[in-house]
Every structure is written in structure tokens, then in C-alpha cells.
């Protein structure tokens, strides 16, 4: 299968390319607008893996992008060129027109939640598969929720927190994405109804199995909208991000406060500056990051249960996690697995056990804790 990774030499795209380069069922195309970087990275992959990777210079914003996909004979495109907040579906639409499967790493709430209704028709007509949100959320998070609540009669609450390592590689696009909703009202399912919470505000202390406690702030992800209906959650679905250095977390809270009061209209414009300045805090942090998913509900025996799943990623390997779901899907498609044509969010498409070899590869440790 000819697989093109759009943004293939970027922070996440490069990781996906390294994982797929040695797969004998995949011919890899490292794609982007920078010919020098794409060619250099393809050469690096071929030297390291003996792979047949090649560079593809493309502009996904071009009206002729679907023609470029045909010329490169692309069968699957993996879209990693974020931020997805504010993006339209032009790349996915071009894939449908070119007769290619499509996977993205989107975590933008509107992008992921509106994707199926917008792109179902084109991909059914093309008899191809389009999957959005093949990343930590909602792909891995939904796999964890289904593992923890297997056989339950009722799910009362789901709480998710991601805690990145301070020294892990950062990207401007990622910061632009998270700053886009800093201080903006976010609809959150709380108390069995929708309530607004300001992004990067409402700090709460979060406990982890193998990380020190951190302050977590409310963030906007697709799970907040997808999970209440999908899992019939009675009370609450919340997501928080917990930076390792408390000063950084408080700085984001200040930006949220300034935006709420109209003093700072576009925090995302500070992404490049903040990305560069974050290195100042690296000596205060570490290379250890992680994630926790907590669920409360009634199990098969009618007993109220509280369970949690934790993962700890050391040595700055945390950014590998958002890439895993897309890697697993690409391998399945390349191996000939048939999936129902159409477009959908990546909820329930993986089992947690599918991720186990990937976790082991990077020395990540998981814990399941019965909390009550």
C-alpha cells in the first residue's frame, strides 16, 4: 500500500514515518512543502531501515491536491499537518476524490465531531475509509474507557487528564491548537447537563500512579462531546491537561483570565514565543509524562465502582502516544483488513490490548487501579 504522511517530517509525522518505514506491506511517501526536509528525512529512513521511502513535495491547500494524490498513486493518506482547530475538510475531500483512504491526528472538537456528517457521503461513494481523531483522544481514550467499563450496567463519570513531560519535544502547531480555546467558554457535560467552563482555567489537583500530583486545567477535546452520548454518561465527562511546571500552568490560567476580560483577543498568536520561552522552565521539569483515565459507574453485579488507568512515559517518549492509533490503523489497512466505507471518528476502533506492543516498545508502564 502506498502511504503518504502529510507533514511527514514534522513532530508527529516523523514518528509515524519511522514506525511505518520498515513495514514490508507499505511504500512510504514523506510529504510536505519543503523538498529539502522531505528528501533528507526519506534518506534518513532508508539508511536506518533499508526502506524504500521517498519524498513527495505537495501543497495540501492547493486546489489541485487531489490530482497530486493521483499522480503519486496514494492509497492511504495520514494527515498530521495541524493545528486542526479551524481547518476545513479540504484534505479529506481531496482523498475521496482521488480514491484514497484517509486518517488524521485531529483533536479539534468541531473538526472531529462534525467530520462524519460532512464526509460520510464522499467516502461511501468512493468506497474508501476516512477516520478522524486517530490520536490520544478520542482513539486511545475510548479504548481505555471501554476496557475499564467492560460489562458495566452504567457509566456515571469519565475524567481524563494528560500530563506531558516538561522536556518533551514541543511544536508550535500544538501550542496554537491549545491556545485557540484559552479563556473561551467550553461546553462540558457536568451534573447531567451542559455547562460552560473556560478553557485553561478551573485548576484542580490531579493524582497519578507514577507522577507527582499536578494542577490540571479544563481543555477542549472531542471526547467532551462524543463520550456523553456514546457511553450514556449520567453525570460528568471532563478533560484536563496538567503541565509539569506549576508556573507554566498558572501562566496559561492568566492568559485565560486576560482573554475572558477582553484584554488578550488571540492567545494563539503567542504560540511561537511561548514555544521558545518554554525551554527556560526545562530545568524545573523532567522527561516523565503520562495520562490517567478515571471512571465511576455500576458494574455487572450492580456495585458502584471507581477504576483508573494510568500510563507513564519516561525519556521524553510521551509524544509517541498520539501517533500510535494512526500507526495501528495504517498497518491494518495495509495488511488488507476490510473496514466499512465511510467517515467516522476514531471511537471504539481499537482495543486497549492493541496498544500494548507499542507501549512496550517505548518502555511505557501502565497501571489499573481499583480506587473504591
N, C-alpha and C positions, 0 to 999 in steps of 0.2 A: 504494500500500500504506500502510495506517495503522500507523505505527510508534510505539510507546510506549517511551521511555527512562526506566526506573525509576532514580531518583536523578539525574534529568536536569540538575539544576543543581549537581551535585557536581563533585569534582575530575576524574574521568574522564567522567562522564555529560555534562558541559557540552561537553567536547571532541568527543564523538560527536555531540551535537546540532548543533554548529557545522558539522561535516563533512556531515551529512545534510540540514541545513535547506534548502540550495539545490538539492537533487535533485528535479527535477520529478516523479519517479515515487513520491515519498514525501510523505505527510502526517504531520507530526511532532507528537507529544504529549510535552511536557515534564512528567514525572510525579514526584510526591513528596508528602510530608505537609504541606509548608509552602506554602500557597497564595500568599502574598506573593512568595516567592522564585521559585516556578514561573512565576507570571504576569509578574514583572519580566523574567525571563530569556527567556520566549517573546516578549515585546515587543521585547527587545534583538535577538533573532534576526530578527524580522520587519522591524525597522528596517534591519538590516545586510544582509539577503539578499533582502528583498522576499518572504519566505516566508510560508506560512500556518500557522506553528506556533501551538499553543495549549497552555494549561496544563491538567493533569489532577491533581486532588487525590485521591490514593489511599493506602491503607494496605495494604501487601503482607502484613502479618501478620494482617489481618482474615480471618475465615472466609468472608466474602462477597467476597473479592478476585476470584474467577473471575466473579462476577456483574458486578463493576465493569468488568472487561475486556470483557464482552459489551456493557455499556451504552456503552462508549467505542468499540465496534466495532474492537477491536485485532486486527490481523492478524499482527503481529510484536512481541514484547516483548524489549527488550535490558536485562538485569539488571546494573546497575553498583553496586548498594547493598551493598557489602561491610561488614565482612570476611566472607568465605565460610567461613573456618575455624569449624566449629561450627554452621553453618547447616544446616537440613534442605532438602528439595526442595519445600516448600510452594508457592513461586512458580512453579516449573516445572510442578507438578501442576495449579495453577490455570490455567496457559496451555493445557495439554492439555484440561482440562475446558471451556475457553472456545473451543477450536478455533483457537488462535493458535500460530504458530511461536515458538521461544524461543532466545535466545543469551545467554550470560553471560560475564563477565570473570574468572571464578573462577580462583584459583591455589592454593586449598587442596587439599592432596594427597588427602585422603579424599573431599572433595566431588567432585572431578573424576574420580578413579579409580573410584568406586562409582556414578557417575551413570548410565552406560549400563545397567547391570543393573537399577537401580532404576526408571528412567524409560522404558526401551525399550517396554514393553507399552502404557502410556498414550498415547504419541505415535504408535505404529503404529496403534492403534485410532482415534486422531483424524486419522490421515493428515497429520500435521504433523512438522516437523523440530525437534529440540532439540539444541543444540550447546553444550557447556560448555568452558571454558578458552580462549575466543577472545581471547587476550591475548598478551603477550610469550612466556609459557610456558603451554602447550606449542605454541601455534599458530605463532608466528614461529620459535621454536627448532627445531621439527620441520621447517619449511620450509628452514631453514639446513642442518640435518643432511642432509636428502635432496639438497640442492644440492651439498654438499661430497662426499658419498659416492656420487654417481650412478655406477652401473656397477661398484661395488666388489664384490669377492668376499666380503669380511669386514670387520666393524667391530670394532675392539679396544677403543677407549675414546672417550668423549664427555665433554668438560669444558666447562661453561658458566659464565660469570661476568657479572653485571650490575653496572655501576658508575655509580650515579646521581650527578648533579651536586649539590654541596652546597646551592646556592641554588635548585634546582628546587622548585616548589610541593609541599608535603607534605600528607598527610592523616592525621587521627587513625585512621581505619579501616585505612589501610595499615600504620601502626605497630602497631596492635592485632594485625593479622594476623601480622606477622613476629615480634612478641614472644610470640605464643602458643606457639611452639615453642623459645623461647630457653632453652637448657640442657636440653632434652628429648632423649632418645635418638632419632635418626633412622635408619631402616634405609637403608643405602646399598649399591649394588652395587659391590663392590671386591674385586679378586683373584678374580673369577668366582664370588663368593658374597656373601650378605647379611651386612653388618656394621653395628653401631650406631656412629653418630657424634653428638656433642652439637651441637645447633643453636646457631649463632653462636659456635662455638669452632673449634679446629683451624685457626688462622690460617696462611695461606700467601700468598706474594708472587705477584701476577698481573701479567703483562706485556700491554700494549695497544699497538696501532699508533699511535694519536694521543693517548693519555692517558698521564700519568705512571704508573709502576707503583704498585699499591695492594695493601694487605693484604686478602685475601678470606676470609670465614668460611663454613662449611658452613651451608646453608639448606635448608628442606624445600619441595619443589615437586612437582607431579605427574610431571614428566619422570623423576625418580629411580625411579619405579615403572613408568611406561609404556614408557620407552625400552629397558631391557634386553631385554624380550621382543620389542617391535616391531621393533627393529633387530638383534636377536640379538647383542647386545654381549658380547664374550668376557671382557673384563677389568673395565672400570670405567665408571660414569656418575656424575659429580659436578656439583654446582651450588654456586656461591659468590656471595655478594654482597660488594662491595667499596666501602665508604663512602669518600668523598674525603678527609675529615679523619681522620687516624690516631687521634686522641684519641677520636673518636666510635666508631670500630671497636673500640678497646680497651675502651671503656665497655660496649659490648654483650657483649664477651667476659667482663667482670667480672660482668655480670648473669647470664650463663650459668653461671659458676662458682658464684655465690651460689645459684642455683636447684638446681644439681646437689647442693649440700650442704644443701638444705632451709631455707636462711636466707630466701630470697625465693620464696614459693609461686606468685605470679601476676605475672610481669613485665608482662603486658599491661595491668594496672591503672595502670601508669606512662605509658601511651601519650600521654595528653593533656599531662602535664607535660613529657615528653621532646620532644613535637612543638613546644611553645612554647619550650623551652630550646635547641632545635637552632639557632635563629637566632643565638645567641651565637657559634657557630662559623662563620657565613656569611663573615665577613671572611677566614677562613683558607682558604676554598674558592673555587670558580668556578662558572660556568654551563655547564661542559662535562662531559657524561656519556657513557656508552657501554656496549658489550656485546661480548663475544668468545665465540665457539664454536670449540672445538678438537676435531678428530677424528684418530684414528690407525687405520689399517687396511690391508688389502691391496686394491690396485686391480685393474682388469680384466686387467692384464698380470702379475699375481702379484707386484707390487713393494710393499714396505712403504712407506706414505706418511703424512706428517703435514701436515695442512692446517688453516688457521684463517680464520674470517670475523670481521671487526671492523666495528663501526659507531660513529661519533662523532656526538653530538648536542649542538650548542652553543646558546647563548642560552636555556637552560632549556627547550628543546623536548623533552627526554627523555620527559616524561610523555605525549607524543603516541603513543609507540610502543605502550604497552599497549592503546591504543584502535583501532589500525589493523585488526587481524584482524576485529573485530566490525563495523567500518565496511564493510570489503570484503564480508563475508558479507551484511550488510543490503542493500547495493547489488545483489548478485547475486540475492537473493530478490525484491527489488522490481522487478528487470528481468525477472522471470518465469522464472529458471533453476529447473529442477525438480531437487530433491535427494531422495534416498531417505528416506522417512519413518522415524522412529525417533529414538533418542537416542544420542549418541556424543561422545567427547572430540575436541577440535579438533586432531587429529594427522593431517598429510598432506592437509588440506583446502585448503591454499594452496600455490602455488609461490612461491619467493623472488622471482621476477620480478613477481609481483602487487603486492608491496610497493614496488617501485621508484618509481612516481609519488608515493607518499606520502612516502617518504624525501626525494625531490627537493623536494617542496612545502615542507618544513621545513628545507631546506639541510643535511640529514644526509649524511655521507660514509661510504662503505663500502670495505673493503679485503679482498681474498682473498690470503692469504699462504701460499706453499708453504714449510713450516718444515723439511722434511727428506725 
